[in-house]
């Protein structure tokens, strides 16, 4: 990752909109703090930081995938339970589906 000798630009974060919640404001403060710390790192430090962020990103993606499959499985079980209860209720009242 070589920096171009012809053009070196300072990267700036996009300023958040003025109508933000307290949580959003705190989020942007953490991002700005991280950015200031990141800018002061050496090239190898930046590389390590980016590697760490990618590792965290991949770990979070896998966790979300697992949770999504667990939610899907739970949803299917819930749907089956509802259908069973509906069938029991209909048949106990004497209503049979054709």
PyMOL commands that place a pseudoatom at each C-alpha (Angstrom):
pseudoatom trace, name=CA, resn=UNK, resi=1, chain=A, elem=C, hetatm=0, pos=[0.000, 0.000, 0.000]
pseudoatom trace, name=CA, resn=UNK, resi=2, chain=A, elem=C, hetatm=0, pos=[2.090, 2.862, -1.258]
pseudoatom trace, name=CA, resn=UNK, resi=3, chain=A, elem=C, hetatm=0, pos=[0.882, 6.401, -1.005]
pseudoatom trace, name=CA, resn=UNK, resi=4, chain=A, elem=C, hetatm=0, pos=[0.906, 8.383, -4.193]
pseudoatom trace, name=CA, resn=UNK, resi=5, chain=A, elem=C, hetatm=0, pos=[3.649, 11.008, -4.319]
pseudoatom trace, name=CA, resn=UNK, resi=6, chain=A, elem=C, hetatm=0, pos=[1.545, 13.171, -6.615]
pseudoatom trace, name=CA, resn=UNK, resi=7, chain=A, elem=C, hetatm=0, pos=[-1.484, 13.667, -4.427]
pseudoatom trace, name=CA, resn=UNK, resi=8, chain=A, elem=C, hetatm=0, pos=[-1.902, 13.165, -0.735]
pseudoatom trace, name=CA, resn=UNK, resi=9, chain=A, elem=C, hetatm=0, pos=[-5.273, 14.209, 0.629]
pseudoatom trace, name=CA, resn=UNK, resi=10, chain=A, elem=C, hetatm=0, pos=[-6.373, 14.458, 4.198]
pseudoatom trace, name=CA, resn=UNK, resi=11, chain=A, elem=C, hetatm=0, pos=[-9.480, 12.363, 4.750]
pseudoatom trace, name=CA, resn=UNK, resi=12, chain=A, elem=C, hetatm=0, pos=[-12.283, 13.938, 6.720]
pseudoatom trace, name=CA, resn=UNK, resi=13, chain=A, elem=C, hetatm=0, pos=[-15.400, 12.346, 8.123]
pseudoatom trace, name=CA, resn=UNK, resi=14, chain=A, elem=C, hetatm=0, pos=[-18.738, 13.547, 6.861]
pseudoatom trace, name=CA, resn=UNK, resi=15, chain=A, elem=C, hetatm=0, pos=[-20.317, 15.893, 9.360]
pseudoatom trace, name=CA, resn=UNK, resi=16, chain=A, elem=C, hetatm=0, pos=[-23.472, 14.321, 10.796]
pseudoatom trace, name=CA, resn=UNK, resi=17, chain=A, elem=C, hetatm=0, pos=[-26.811, 16.080, 10.360]
pseudoatom trace, name=CA, resn=UNK, resi=18, chain=A, elem=C, hetatm=0, pos=[-27.891, 18.543, 13.014]
pseudoatom trace, name=CA, resn=UNK, resi=19, chain=A, elem=C, hetatm=0, pos=[-31.091, 16.667, 13.919]
pseudoatom trace, name=CA, resn=UNK, resi=20, chain=A, elem=C, hetatm=0, pos=[-29.436, 13.736, 15.634]
pseudoatom trace, name=CA, resn=UNK, resi=21, chain=A, elem=C, hetatm=0, pos=[-30.181, 11.903, 18.815]
pseudoatom trace, name=CA, resn=UNK, resi=22, chain=A, elem=C, hetatm=0, pos=[-27.884, 11.748, 21.818]
pseudoatom trace, name=CA, resn=UNK, resi=23, chain=A, elem=C, hetatm=0, pos=[-26.933, 8.186, 20.893]
pseudoatom trace, name=CA, resn=UNK, resi=24, chain=A, elem=C, hetatm=0, pos=[-25.940, 9.284, 17.386]
pseudoatom trace, name=CA, resn=UNK, resi=25, chain=A, elem=C, hetatm=0, pos=[-23.907, 12.165, 18.754]
pseudoatom trace, name=CA, resn=UNK, resi=26, chain=A, elem=C, hetatm=0, pos=[-22.010, 9.829, 21.079]
pseudoatom trace, name=CA, resn=UNK, resi=27, chain=A, elem=C, hetatm=0, pos=[-21.435, 7.445, 18.175]
pseudoatom trace, name=CA, resn=UNK, resi=28, chain=A, elem=C, hetatm=0, pos=[-19.900, 10.227, 16.072]
pseudoatom trace, name=CA, resn=UNK, resi=29, chain=A, elem=C, hetatm=0, pos=[-17.724, 11.301, 19.012]
pseudoatom trace, name=CA, resn=UNK, resi=30, chain=A, elem=C, hetatm=0, pos=[-16.347, 7.748, 19.262]
pseudoatom trace, name=CA, resn=UNK, resi=31, chain=A, elem=C, hetatm=0, pos=[-15.713, 7.703, 15.500]
pseudoatom trace, name=CA, resn=UNK, resi=32, chain=A, elem=C, hetatm=0, pos=[-13.888, 11.040, 15.635]
pseudoatom trace, name=CA, resn=UNK, resi=33, chain=A, elem=C, hetatm=0, pos=[-11.803, 9.892, 18.602]
pseudoatom trace, name=CA, resn=UNK, resi=34, chain=A, elem=C, hetatm=0, pos=[-10.904, 6.705, 16.748]
pseudoatom trace, name=CA, resn=UNK, resi=35, chain=A, elem=C, hetatm=0, pos=[-10.019, 8.681, 13.599]
pseudoatom trace, name=CA, resn=UNK, resi=36, chain=A, elem=C, hetatm=0, pos=[-7.697, 11.035, 15.482]
pseudoatom trace, name=CA, resn=UNK, resi=37, chain=A, elem=C, hetatm=0, pos=[-5.939, 8.081, 17.088]
pseudoatom trace, name=CA, resn=UNK, resi=38, chain=A, elem=C, hetatm=0, pos=[-5.775, 6.252, 13.741]
pseudoatom trace, name=CA, resn=UNK, resi=39, chain=A, elem=C, hetatm=0, pos=[-4.213, 9.259, 11.983]
pseudoatom trace, name=CA, resn=UNK, resi=40, chain=A, elem=C, hetatm=0, pos=[-1.397, 9.368, 14.512]
pseudoatom trace, name=CA, resn=UNK, resi=41, chain=A, elem=C, hetatm=0, pos=[-0.470, 5.695, 14.021]
pseudoatom trace, name=CA, resn=UNK, resi=42, chain=A, elem=C, hetatm=0, pos=[2.509, 4.594, 11.959]
pseudoatom trace, name=CA, resn=UNK, resi=43, chain=A, elem=C, hetatm=0, pos=[1.925, 2.796, 8.653]
pseudoatom trace, name=CA, resn=UNK, resi=44, chain=A, elem=C, hetatm=0, pos=[2.401, -0.598, 10.292]
pseudoatom trace, name=CA, resn=UNK, resi=45, chain=A, elem=C, hetatm=0, pos=[0.123, 0.430, 13.165]
pseudoatom trace, name=CA, resn=UNK, resi=46, chain=A, elem=C, hetatm=0, pos=[-2.561, 1.467, 10.689]
pseudoatom trace, name=CA, resn=UNK, resi=47, chain=A, elem=C, hetatm=0, pos=[-2.190, -1.853, 8.880]
pseudoatom trace, name=CA, resn=UNK, resi=48, chain=A, elem=C, hetatm=0, pos=[-2.607, -3.767, 12.161]
pseudoatom trace, name=CA, resn=UNK, resi=49, chain=A, elem=C, hetatm=0, pos=[-5.628, -1.664, 13.113]
pseudoatom trace, name=CA, resn=UNK, resi=50, chain=A, elem=C, hetatm=0, pos=[-7.293, -2.349, 9.765]
pseudoatom trace, name=CA, resn=UNK, resi=51, chain=A, elem=C, hetatm=0, pos=[-6.538, -6.080, 10.083]
pseudoatom trace, name=CA, resn=UNK, resi=52, chain=A, elem=C, hetatm=0, pos=[-8.140, -6.054, 13.519]
pseudoatom trace, name=CA, resn=UNK, resi=53, chain=A, elem=C, hetatm=0, pos=[-11.204, -4.226, 12.235]
pseudoatom trace, name=CA, resn=UNK, resi=54, chain=A, elem=C, hetatm=0, pos=[-11.618, -6.714, 9.384]
pseudoatom trace, name=CA, resn=UNK, resi=55, chain=A, elem=C, hetatm=0, pos=[-11.290, -9.620, 11.837]
pseudoatom trace, name=CA, resn=UNK, resi=56, chain=A, elem=C, hetatm=0, pos=[-13.959, -8.069, 14.063]
pseudoatom trace, name=CA, resn=UNK, resi=57, chain=A, elem=C, hetatm=0, pos=[-16.160, -7.415, 11.029]
pseudoatom trace, name=CA, resn=UNK, resi=58, chain=A, elem=C, hetatm=0, pos=[-15.920, -11.036, 9.856]
pseudoatom trace, name=CA, resn=UNK, resi=59, chain=A, elem=C, hetatm=0, pos=[-16.581, -12.363, 13.361]
pseudoatom trace, name=CA, resn=UNK, resi=60, chain=A, elem=C, hetatm=0, pos=[-19.682, -10.154, 13.656]
pseudoatom trace, name=CA, resn=UNK, resi=61, chain=A, elem=C, hetatm=0, pos=[-20.912, -11.265, 10.223]
pseudoatom trace, name=CA, resn=UNK, resi=62, chain=A, elem=C, hetatm=0, pos=[-20.637, -14.925, 11.262]
pseudoatom trace, name=CA, resn=UNK, resi=63, chain=A, elem=C, hetatm=0, pos=[-22.448, -14.254, 14.540]
pseudoatom trace, name=CA, resn=UNK, resi=64, chain=A, elem=C, hetatm=0, pos=[-25.247, -12.445, 12.696]
pseudoatom trace, name=CA, resn=UNK, resi=65, chain=A, elem=C, hetatm=0, pos=[-25.545, -15.344, 10.262]
pseudoatom trace, name=CA, resn=UNK, resi=66, chain=A, elem=C, hetatm=0, pos=[-25.828, -17.837, 13.128]
pseudoatom trace, name=CA, resn=UNK, resi=67, chain=A, elem=C, hetatm=0, pos=[-28.440, -15.689, 14.861]
pseudoatom trace, name=CA, resn=UNK, resi=68, chain=A, elem=C, hetatm=0, pos=[-30.383, -15.315, 11.629]
pseudoatom trace, name=CA, resn=UNK, resi=69, chain=A, elem=C, hetatm=0, pos=[-30.502, -19.098, 11.149]
pseudoatom trace, name=CA, resn=UNK, resi=70, chain=A, elem=C, hetatm=0, pos=[-31.535, -19.569, 14.779]
pseudoatom trace, name=CA, resn=UNK, resi=71, chain=A, elem=C, hetatm=0, pos=[-34.291, -16.993, 14.355]
pseudoatom trace, name=CA, resn=UNK, resi=72, chain=A, elem=C, hetatm=0, pos=[-35.456, -18.675, 11.141]
pseudoatom trace, name=CA, resn=UNK, resi=73, chain=A, elem=C, hetatm=0, pos=[-35.574, -22.055, 12.887]
pseudoatom trace, name=CA, resn=UNK, resi=74, chain=A, elem=C, hetatm=0, pos=[-37.527, -20.581, 15.804]
pseudoatom trace, name=CA, resn=UNK, resi=75, chain=A, elem=C, hetatm=0, pos=[-39.923, -18.882, 13.382]
pseudoatom trace, name=CA, resn=UNK, resi=76, chain=A, elem=C, hetatm=0, pos=[-40.575, -22.199, 11.590]
pseudoatom trace, name=CA, resn=UNK, resi=77, chain=A, elem=C, hetatm=0, pos=[-41.206, -23.988, 14.915]
pseudoatom trace, name=CA, resn=UNK, resi=78, chain=A, elem=C, hetatm=0, pos=[-43.575, -21.211, 15.995]
pseudoatom trace, name=CA, resn=UNK, resi=79, chain=A, elem=C, hetatm=0, pos=[-45.474, -21.412, 12.699]
pseudoatom trace, name=CA, resn=UNK, resi=80, chain=A, elem=C, hetatm=0, pos=[-45.802, -25.184, 13.006]
pseudoatom trace, name=CA, resn=UNK, resi=81, chain=A, elem=C, hetatm=0, pos=[-47.038, -24.885, 16.609]
pseudoatom trace, name=CA, resn=UNK, resi=82, chain=A, elem=C, hetatm=0, pos=[-49.656, -22.315, 15.576]
pseudoatom trace, name=CA, resn=UNK, resi=83, chain=A, elem=C, hetatm=0, pos=[-50.869, -24.564, 12.760]
pseudoatom trace, name=CA, resn=UNK, resi=84, chain=A, elem=C, hetatm=0, pos=[-51.119, -27.553, 15.093]
pseudoatom trace, name=CA, resn=UNK, resi=85, chain=A, elem=C, hetatm=0, pos=[-53.102, -25.516, 17.616]
pseudoatom trace, name=CA, resn=UNK, resi=86, chain=A, elem=C, hetatm=0, pos=[-55.399, -24.239, 14.859]
pseudoatom trace, name=CA, resn=UNK, resi=87, chain=A, elem=C, hetatm=0, pos=[-56.035, -27.788, 13.627]
pseudoatom trace, name=CA, resn=UNK, resi=88, chain=A, elem=C, hetatm=0, pos=[-56.754, -29.015, 17.151]
pseudoatom trace, name=CA, resn=UNK, resi=89, chain=A, elem=C, hetatm=0, pos=[-59.147, -26.122, 17.762]
pseudoatom trace, name=CA, resn=UNK, resi=90, chain=A, elem=C, hetatm=0, pos=[-60.975, -26.590, 14.483]
pseudoatom trace, name=CA, resn=UNK, resi=91, chain=A, elem=C, hetatm=0, pos=[-61.351, -30.332, 14.899]
pseudoatom trace, name=CA, resn=UNK, resi=92, chain=A, elem=C, hetatm=0, pos=[-62.492, -30.096, 18.513]
pseudoatom trace, name=CA, resn=UNK, resi=93, chain=A, elem=C, hetatm=0, pos=[-65.236, -27.697, 17.419]
pseudoatom trace, name=CA, resn=UNK, resi=94, chain=A, elem=C, hetatm=0, pos=[-66.265, -30.083, 14.677]
pseudoatom trace, name=CA, resn=UNK, resi=95, chain=A, elem=C, hetatm=0, pos=[-65.047, -27.974, 11.772]
pseudoatom trace, name=CA, resn=UNK, resi=96, chain=A, elem=C, hetatm=0, pos=[-62.961, -29.955, 9.347]
pseudoatom trace, name=CA, resn=UNK, resi=97, chain=A, elem=C, hetatm=0, pos=[-61.087, -28.424, 6.492]
pseudoatom trace, name=CA, resn=UNK, resi=98, chain=A, elem=C, hetatm=0, pos=[-61.782, -29.914, 3.100]
for i in range(1, 98): cmd.bond("trace and resi %d" % i, "trace and resi %d" % (i + 1))
show_as sticks, trace
zoom trace
